[in-house]
Amino acid sequence: MLRRLGYTVEIEAGRDVYDLDPVRPASAHDRLRMLEALGAACDPGG
């Protein structure tokens, strides 16, 4: 699901700290876009 949202997922042995990109949305417009992407990523048919 993280990959479908545009996140890069790299597993490194022995590590439990993650640097996530893209960053949190700064504006209401960016938040709406993020929520739409989340809904699409959670859709099992999409």
C-alpha positions, 0 to 999 in steps of 0.5 A: 500500500505504501508503494501505491501511495508513492512511498519508496520502501527499502528494508534494511536489516537491523534498522527500525527508523524510516525516512518517508518521502513524500512529506506531510501535506502542507495545505488543505488542497494537498491534504485532499489530494493525499486522502484521494490517493489513500482511498485509491490505494485502499481500493482492492479493485484499483 
